[in-house]
Amino acid sequence: MALTLRSSTSFINLKDNRSFKTPDDFSTMIGFPQIKPSTQLRAKHYMYEVQIPRLERIEQKEKLHGMEIPHSQSGLRVPVFVMLPLDTISTGGNLNKPRAMNASLMALKSAGVEGVMVDVWWGLVEKDGPLKYNWEGYAELVNMVKKHGLKLQVVMSFHQCGGNVGDSCSIPLPPWVLEEISKNPDLVYTDRSGRRNPEYISLGCDSLPVLRGRTPIQAYSDYMKSFRERFNDYMGKVIVEIQVGMGPCGELRYPSYPESNGTWRFPGIGEFQCYDKYMRASLAATAEAMGKDEWGRGGPVDAGQYKQFPEETGFFRRDGTWNNEYGNFFLEWYSGKLLDHGEKILAAAKGIFQGSGTKLSGKVAGIHWHYNTRSHAAELTAGYYNTRHHDGYLPIAQMLGKHGVVLNFTCMEMRDREQPEHAKCSPEGLVRQVKMATRTAGTELAGENALERYDSGAYSQVLATSRSDSGNGLSAFTYLRMNKQLFEAENWRILVEFVKSMSEGGRNKRLPEIDSSRTDLYVGFTEQNNVKRINKIALV
């Protein structure tokens, strides 16, 4: 959500593919050639069909190849990755529908994308018991990605899949972890009313041996060490990035806006998640050290409920307690705990992957609703101490930069005018702030779209935000997500043009009306029987 899919919600009508334009926008819109699709190659996936436009035998003995996209002369090329489905690996630990995946990767390579991203789920790999890892399904995927000459971004997903925007399947934490949680419910985040959230282990117990003699940080570290050992030969060559999960949806944040069971609804402010016994003990100790014992008895009593608006609460309203001495104390503690959590995990990851040739990245949620208010309530409950008077993203950028970690940010495709007025959203203002924070901190910035979008307006917004006109430009962009719709003829053509423009550093803001460079996807085969063979692929 940022609501991002892996997290962000907006009330834009996603079935309406019209671009949202003002006179100033026409110069930044993408123009796409109108080319009718010819015969298509299809491979049915369990979720989607791959549709590859016309196959031509360019040379009698030419192998299947990908169209080369020229790099920008100025070195501003922005590589594009595509997220794979959440259930790429089955609950049994195997690669789902390998023939369909193979055809999909072939198509993506031909479109000029740099590579793909996959979640490596803790709940699948270590499900059979502590330190018992099953990497075989992922090994098959890595080899397939390598075969197609693509790169791989790997997400160390220490969170649950299910219960958030875009979660199309359910992958809980490892069973043995859930068993420990059942014995000690305080291992997970808890809100003021005592509601427990099983998405991710509470950072309050990061350094306590609550997982059968290991701390959560040790469990995450052991997992990453095992991954490094298993895939060491691919590191820096095929596996070019490790995104380290640090919270729900893999993001460095608290689960302040859970959608499951209707607990939260956009654009509610969310709730603070500091009521498990470990977080309460930390708050009490911090308050006692300041001589303010009364401040350590729990979170703010006037912070409202998940679905409320800032002005309906005493804490978040325009002149609320967020801006007094107590509010500053609590928000410093709450956001500081989140920063410490990120610091511990990233320090461990840096030690494990140092010298491997891979980049490290960490994701920050694009919480854009109520951004145009003084308190920025939705950001505060998620752990980002960002208000009208306090920059919450510079400390995060500095922490990531300290370890050489790329800050991956969502909602790059969103525009302010697409949002409902009552939600006081500003995704564009939020992105500008994060771009400036990363520039100031000297931290590399990468991006994702928050919602599944296929319209030219969304792509043109990504092109605009990818440039460094204000703040950092993007070092990479990951498109969310590979599915049936992406391979539909019109959507596919738009993606190919977008990838081409990103390869030119986002400078080609309006692409040519005539497809003189054959940017529509063309793939050649050597033998007629190869065409017949692949045309027979029909997986259910």
N, C-alpha and C positions, 0 to 999 in steps of 0.2 A: 504494500500500500504505500503509497504516499498519497494517498493511500497507497502503498506499494504492493505489487504482486509479489509477492515476496515483497508487495505492499502498497497501493494508493487509490483513493476513490474519488471520483468526480461525478457530477451529474450530467456530464456531456452525453448526448445521445449518440452512442457508438454505432448505431445502425444508420445514422445519417452521415454519409461520406462527403458531404459538402465541406469545403474549407471555410473556416471562419476568417473573413478578410475585411480589412479596412483599406482605404486608399494607400496607406503606407506599406501595406503588406505585399502588394502585387510584385514588388521588386524582389521579394524573398521567396515567392512561391516557386515550386518546382514544376516545370513543364515536361510532360511525358509524351513520347511519340505514340501515335495511335496505330498500333500494329495488331492485326487480328491474329489470334493464335492459330497455328496449324495443327497437324496431327500431334497428339500428345502421348507421352509414355507415362503410364500410371503404375504405382505400386501402392496397394491399399495397406495402410498402417492401422494399428489398433485404434488410433485416434484420428488419423487423417490420411488423405491420399497425397502422394507426391505427384505433381503434374509437371512434366518437363516439356517445354515447347519443342518444336520440330527437330527431329534428328536428321543430320545430313552426313553423308560420307564425304568428308573433305578431301581425304587422300585414301587410296585403296588400302594402305597398310597402317593408317594412323590409328593410334589407340585413343580411347576416351580421354578427353583433355578438358581443361578449364580455360575459359577466356581470360587473357591477361589484362588486368586493369593497370594502366600506367600510374606510377607514383608521382606525387606532386614535385615539381622542380624545386620548390622552396622547402621541401622536407616537412611539410605540414600534413602529410597523409595521416588520416585517422582510420585505423583498422577497425573493421566491423565484425563482431562475433554474433552468433545466434544461440539463444538458450534452447537446450533440448527439453523435451517433456519431463515433468516431475517424476514420472514413473518409467523413465528410460531403463532402469534396472528393476526387475520384478521383485516381489516379496521373497521369492526363493533364491534371490541373488544372481539371477541370470539376465543377460541382455534381452530386453523385450523386442520381438519381431526383428531379428537381425537383418533379413533381406530388405525390409522396408527402410530400416535405418541406413543400410548401405546405399540404397537409391537416393535417399534424402541427402546424405552427405555428398554424394556425387553431384546432385543438383546445386547444393550450396557452394561447393568448390567452383563449379562452373559460373556461378553468379559473382564470383570474385570476393566472397567473404574470407576473412582471415582464419576463422575457426569457429568452434562451438563451446558452449559452457554447459557443465553438468553438475548437478548436486550429488555429492558423495555422502549418502545418508548414514549417520551414526546408527540409526535404528535398524538398518539393513546389514551393515558390515559387521557390527559387534553384537548382533542380537543373540548369538548362541552362548554368550557368557563373557565375563571380563577377560580381556586380552585374547579372545578368540575372534580373529578377523577373517572375513571372507571377501577377497578382492576380485574374484574370478570374473564376475560380470563386467566390472569396470576394466579389467585387463583386456577383455574382448573388445570393448568400446575403444580403448586407447589404441589398440592395434588397428582397428578399422579406421579411426581418425588419421593415424599415421599413413595408412595405405593410400588415402585420398589426398595426402599432402596438406592437411589442415592442422591447425593448432588447437590446443585444448585449455580452457580455463576450468579449473576444478574448485568447487565450493565445499569446504569442510563444514558440512551441515549438521551441527550439533543440536538442532531444534527439531520439533515435530512438524510434519507436513499435515495440514488439515486445520480448518477453522479460520483461515484468512482469505482475503481477496485472491482469486485465481487458483486456490488450492484444489486441484482436480482429483486428488487421491488422498488416502490416509496412510501416513507412515509415522507411527508413534516413536517415542524414545525406546531404546533397547528394553526388552522385557525385564531383565535383571535390574535395570535402573528404575523402572516403574514399580518393581517389587519393593525397592528401598523407599520409594516415595510413598507407597501405601503404608509402610511402617512409620514413616516420618513425613507427614504432609507438608511440614515447613521447609522441605527441600525445594519447593517451587514458589514462584511469586504469588503473593496474596494481596488482595485489596482490603479496603477499610471494613467491608461487611463480611470478610472472611472467605470470599470466593477464591478458590485456588486455580491456578493456570498451569496446566501440564505441558505447555509448549517448550519450556526451557528451564533448566535448573537455576534457582535464584543465585545471583552473584553474591548474596550475603554469606554463602557457605563455600566460596571459591577455595579457601585455604584450609578447610576442615576435612578430615578423612571420612566423609559420609558415604562414599561409594565403595563399600566393602574394603576399607582400608586405604583407599586412594582419595585424594581430593579431586573435585571436578577439573581443576587445571591440570592435574597429573593425568587424569583420564583422557582429556583432550590432547595432551602432549604425547601420550603413548600411542594414541590413534594416529596422530600426524607422523610420528616416528615410523610406525609400521607402514604407512603410506609411502614415505620417503624410501624405505628399504625395498618395498615391493616394486616401485616404479622408478628407481634411481636411474636406470638406463634411458628413460624417456624425459627426465627433467631437463628443462631448458631447450629441448629439441622439439618434442611434441607437446609436453605439458609446460606451458609458458607462464602460467599464473596460478597461484593458490589464493583463493579468497577465503579468509579465515572467518568462520561464523562466530558471532559474539553476542547473539541474542535471538529473540523470535524473528522468524523470516530470515535468519542469517544476519540481521542488522544489529548494529550497536545501539540498543535502546531497550526500554522496558516494555512489556506487553500491555500498554496502557489503553489500547483500543481493540480488544478482541471481538471479533464478529460472531463467534460461535454462540448458538442459542439466543441470538439477538441481544447479547449483552451490551454491545455498542452499536451505534448507527451514525454514519456520516451526517452532519459534521460535528458530532459531539466532542466535548473537550477531553473525554477520557478520565481515568482516575490514576492517582499515584499508587505504585505497587511496592509498598515498603512495610507490609504488615506481617511477614513471616517472622519467626522469633529471632532469626539471625540479623535481619535488617533492623528490627526494633532494638536489639541489643547494641548494634553499631550506632544508631541514632542516639540512644540514651547515653552511651559512653562519650560521644562527641559533645552533646549538650552539657554533660557533667564537667567535662574538661574546660568548658567556657564559663562554668559557674551559672549555667542556666538550666538547672535540672528540669524545670517545668516544660522546656522546649523539647525534651526527649521522651515524652510520654506517648508519642504517636505522630502521625502526619497531621497536616492542617485539618481542623474540624469543619472549616467552612469552604472546602474545595468542591463541593457539589458532587454530581453523579455523572456517569459515562455519557449520557445523551444530552446533557444540559449545555447551555451557552454561557460564555464568560460572565455576562451581565446578570445572570441568574444566581451567581455565587458571590460570597463575600471575599473569597481569596483572589479570584481572577478578574473581577470587575475593574473598570477603568482606574479607580482609586483604591483598589483592594489591598489586602495584606501581602500580596506578592511583592509589593514595593516598599515594605517597611523592614525594620531590623530583623524581626522574626522570619519574614518571608525570605530575606536574603540568606539568613542562616540555613534555613531548611533547603532552599534550592541549591545552595553551594554544596551542602552535604549530599543531596540526592544525585546531582549531576556529577559530583566528584567521585562517588562510588562507581558510577558508570565508566568514567574515565579510567579509574584504577583497574576495573575489570578488563577493559580493552588493553590496557598497558600490560597486564599479566599474561593474557593470552598471546598478544603479539610478540612480547619478549620471548616467550617459549617458541613460537613459530619461527621467529628470526633465527634462533639458535639451531633449530632443526633443519631449516631449508637453506641456511647460509651456504653459499658456494655451489648451490644446485643449478644456478642459471635461471631460476624462475623468479618472477616478481611476486610480491605479496600484496594483497589488497584487502580492504575492509569496507563494508557497506554501511552507509548512513541513510536513514529513511528521509524521504522528502515529504515532511508533514507541513503541507501548505495551507491548511484550513485554519482560520483565525490568525493568519500571519499579519493581516492588516488591522490588528488590535494592539493595544499597548502591552498586554501581558503575554500574548502568544501562547494561550493556555494549552492547546493541544501539544505543542512542542515541550512545554514544561513537564506535563505528566509523563511524556515519553523519555524524559531525562536530559533534554537539551535546554540548558539555561539560556534561552534566547528571548530577550524582551526588547522593548523600545530603547532601553538604556543599557543593555548588556549583550555582548556578542557571544552567542553560545557555540558557534562553529569554529572560531579561531582556535580555542583550546583543543578541540577534537582534531583539527588539521595539524596542529603542532605535535600532538601525541602520535598521530600516524606518521608524520614526517620524521620524527625522531628515530623511528625504526625503518625508515625507507619504504613505508607502506603506502600504496596508492589509495586515495579516498574515492570510493565508488559511490556515486550519488544518483538518485532516481528522479523522476518527473521531468526529464529533459525535454519531453515532447509537449508539455502542457502550456497552455496560454491562459492568461488571467481572464479574458473575456469569455472563455468556455465554462467558467465556474459560476455557480449560483451566487447571486449578490449577498444573500443573507449569511453565507458561510465565511465572508471576509477573506477569501483566498487570494494568494498571490504566489503561484508557483514560479513565475518569472522573477519576482523580487527575491524569492528564496534562492533560486539558482544563482542569481547575480551575487548574493551575499556569500554563498559557498565558494563561488569562483574567486571572489576577492580574498576570502579567508585562506584558500589553498595557495593563492599567489603570494600572500603575505608570509605564510608559513614555509614557502618553498616546497610544498607538497604536490605531488602529481595528482591529477584529477581525471577520472574516467566516469562514464555515465551509462544510464539505462533509461528506457521508457518505463513508466510505471504501470500503464494499462496497455492492453492489446489494441493497437491502432494500425490501420492500413491506409489511411487517407493522406493525401499529399500535404495537407496543412500540418499534420503531426511531424512528418518527415522534414518539412522545411523548417519547423521550429527546432528540431534536433540539429539541422545544419547550422542554424543561426547560433545556437548555444555552444556548438562545437568549436567555434572560432574564439580567438583570444582578444576580441575587440575590447572586452571589459573583463578583467580578471583572467584566470587561467583558461586556456583552451583545453579540449579533451585529448587525452593520450590514446584513448580507445573508447569504443561504444559497443554495448552488448544489447542486441535486439531481443525483446521479449514478445513472442516465443515461437518456436517451430510447431506448427499445427496444420490442420487441414486448410484453414482459410489462407494461410501464407502462400500456399502453392496454387491458389486459384489464379487464373490467367492475369487478370488486371492487377491484383495484389502483387503477384510475382514480378511483373514488369516494373512496378513502382519500386519494389525492393532493389532490383538490379540497378535502376537509375540512381537510387539513393546511395548504394554501395559505391558506385562509380564516382558520384560527387564527393563522397567522404574521402575517397582515395585522392581527390584533388584538394584536400584540406578544407572542404566546405566552401571553396571559392566559387564553384560553379553553381550559383544560386538559382539560375533558371537554365535548365538543360535544353538542348536543341530540339526543335519540333520534328526534325528529320533524323532518322536513326542511321546516319552515315557511317558510324563506327560499329554497327551491328551489336549494339548493347543489349538487344533482346537475346535471350539465351540460345546459343547454338552449340550442339554437342555432336561430335563425329564418332562413328564407329568404323572399324575396318571390315568386318564381315557381316553379311546380311543375317546369318544365323545368330549373331550376337543381339541384333535388334529383336529377332523373333523370341530369343530366350528371355530377354528382359521384359518384353511385352507380355510375357506369360506370368510375370510376378503378380500375384493377387492374394495378398495375405488378409486373413480375417482375424 
